[in-house]
Amino acid sequence: MDEDVRRELEDLKTMVLAWKESYIKMARENGGGEYLVEEYNSEIEEFVFPYVYKIMKLGGMEMEDLEVFIRFCQHQTLELREALIEMGAILVEKEENDA
């Protein structure tokens, strides 16, 4: 992967992280729930993934690089969900074994 593409991916990661912080802030200020996680994931799928796929199709990165980037984004979605659970913005029912 060339250095320009590497920098572009780092910029995209920074943007995805900034969006996550924005969603956490929204939940703190306005409450929220699972829909915030769904919105965050939708934003990534709508705006980021097509761009990254295009970079790969144009030969700027390998499939392995794409998979690593997608896993990064999926991990951020999971982290957002966990943060909202910790804040009480998402309620999780405890299983009988956890009680």
Secondary structure in CASP SS format (residue, H / E / C, confidence):
PFRMAT SS
TARGET T0000
AUTHOR 0000-0000-0000
METHOD secondary structure of the structure
MODEL  1
M C 1.00
D C 1.00
E H 1.00
D H 1.00
V H 1.00
R H 1.00
R H 1.00
E H 1.00
L H 1.00
E H 1.00
D H 1.00
L H 1.00
K H 1.00
T H 1.00
M H 1.00
V H 1.00
L H 1.00
A H 1.00
W H 1.00
K H 1.00
E H 1.00
S H 1.00
Y H 1.00
I H 1.00
K H 1.00
M H 1.00
A H 1.00
R H 1.00
E H 1.00
N H 1.00
G C 1.00
G C 1.00
G C 1.00
E H 1.00
Y H 1.00
L H 1.00
V H 1.00
E H 1.00
E H 1.00
Y H 1.00
N H 1.00
S H 1.00
E H 1.00
I H 1.00
E H 1.00
E H 1.00
F H 1.00
V H 1.00
F H 1.00
P H 1.00
Y H 1.00
V H 1.00
Y H 1.00
K H 1.00
I H 1.00
M H 1.00
K H 1.00
L C 1.00
G C 1.00
G C 1.00
M C 1.00
E C 1.00
M H 1.00
E H 1.00
D H 1.00
L H 1.00
E H 1.00
V H 1.00
F H 1.00
I H 1.00
R H 1.00
F H 1.00
C H 1.00
Q H 1.00
H H 1.00
Q H 1.00
T H 1.00
L H 1.00
E H 1.00
L H 1.00
R H 1.00
E H 1.00
A H 1.00
L H 1.00
I H 1.00
E H 1.00
M H 1.00
G C 1.00
A C 1.00
I C 1.00
L C 1.00
V C 1.00
E C 1.00
K C 1.00
E C 1.00
E H 1.00
N H 1.00
D H 1.00
A C 1.00
END
